[in-house]
Amino acid sequence: MTATESDRTARPALLRAEGVTVGYGSRSVAVPVLRSVDLELRHGRTLGLVGESGSGKSTLARTLVGLLRPSAGRVLHEGRDLASADRGEVAALRRSVQLIPQDPYASLNPRMTVGAAIAEAVDPRRASLRRHRSEVERWLGLVALDPDAADRHPHAFSGGQRQRIAVARALAARPRVVIADEITSALDCSVQAEVLNVLADLRAELDLTMLFISHDLSVVRLVSDDVAVLYLGRVVERGEVHEVLGQAPAHPYTRLLLDSVPDGRELPRPSEAAAEPLTPHRAVPRG
Ligand SMILES: Nc1ncnc2c1ncn2[C@@H]1O[C@H](COP(=O)(O)OP(=O)(O)OP(=O)(O)O)[C@@H](O)[C@H]1O
C-alpha cells in the first residue's frame, strides 16, 4: 500500500452506502435504479461521481441525504444508520450533509430574501435575518457577494450568483459533507469557474468532505481526489482520480467515457490546473 493509499483509507468514512438498492414506485413494481451500490466519503476528500444521463447519480445523491429510502442496503452517516436513528438524531445527521442541487431555484424559495434563506440555514429554530445579519453578510462575502444581497430575492441574481447563494446557504448550515449535484452544468464556462473556485476555497477553509457529481470529466478531474463511475445503476470502477481517469481505466465504460472527451487522457492534474482563487482569502465565520 502506498503512502497516499494508506492516508486515504485511514481517514474515517463520514458517509457510507452499503449495498444500496433503490427504485421508484411501489416496492412490488419498482425496477431498481441503483443496484447494490457501495460508496464511501472519507473525511477531507472529494469524491467525483460520473456517469451518463439516467445512470442514477441524482438518485444516489437523494438517497445519501435521506430523501429516498433504499429497498435494500443502508446509508450510514458517521457510522449511524438513518433508518434506526431517532427524530432528533435524524435532523442533526441530515443537517450535517447538505445537498446543493443543479437548479438553485429548486433550493431557494423565490418568496424569501436571500438573507432570510441563509439565516434559516444558520439557525433553523431562530431563523431571523435581523438576529443573524452579521453572519449572513459574512457568508455572502465568502461567496463574493455584497452585503446588500441579503435584502434581495433570488430572481434578482444571475445563474452563477444564484448558485453561489445556494453554496453559501448550504455551507451556512455547517455541514461536514456537501453533495454538489451538477451544480455547474447549467452555467457558462467562465461562470462555472467562478462557482468552482468559490467552492474550492471554502472546501479547503472549512475542511469539507464532498461528493461532486458531474458528467463533465474535466471538471471532475479538477476538483476530485477520488472518482467513482456509475453505469446502469452500478458502481463499475472507483479509485484515485489519476488512476481511474488516467492511462489505464479498468472498465470498458470508463474507457468509453474518456474516449468521448477530446484529449480526455491529457487533462491537467489538479495541482497543475489550480486556478487563481476568484476571491481573496477571507476569514471563515466560526460558531
Ligand atoms: N421521481 C422519479 N420517478 C420515477 N423515475 C425516476 C424519478 N427520478 C428519476 N427517475 C428515473 O431514474 C433513473 C435515474 O435518474 P437520475 O436522475 O438519478 O439519473 P442521473 O444519472 O442523475 O441523470 P442526469 O445526469 O440526466 O441528471 C432514470 O431512468 C430516471 O428516469
The ligand as a Gaussian input file, in Angstrom:
#p B3LYP/6-31G(d) Opt

LIG

0 1
 N      -39.089000      10.734000      -9.357000
 C      -38.839000       9.742000     -10.226000
 N      -39.815000       8.825000     -10.515000
 C      -39.578000       7.808000     -11.378000
 N      -38.378000       7.607000     -12.006000
 C      -37.406000       8.488000     -11.764000
 C      -37.578000       9.585000     -10.863000
 N      -36.400000      10.294000     -10.800000
 C      -35.547000       9.648000     -11.640000
 N      -36.145000       8.573000     -12.211000
 C      -35.524000       7.628000     -13.166000
 O      -34.365000       7.070000     -12.534000
 C      -33.306000       6.932000     -13.477000
 C      -32.069000       7.638000     -12.926000
 O      -32.349000       9.040000     -12.839000
 P      -31.314000      10.039000     -12.169000
 O      -31.932000      11.402000     -12.225000
 O      -30.909000       9.513000     -10.855000
 O      -30.090000       9.913000     -13.185000
 P      -28.844000      10.880000     -13.393000
 O      -27.662000       9.998000     -13.608000
 O      -28.765000      11.875000     -12.285000
 O      -29.224000      11.604000     -14.753000
 P      -28.876000      13.106000     -15.249000
 O      -27.385000      13.141000     -15.455000
 O      -29.629000      13.218000     -16.547000
 O      -29.365000      14.066000     -14.200000
 C      -33.811000       7.496000     -14.794000
 O      -34.242000       6.422000     -15.588000
 C      -34.988000       8.346000     -14.392000
 O      -35.959000       8.393000     -15.401000

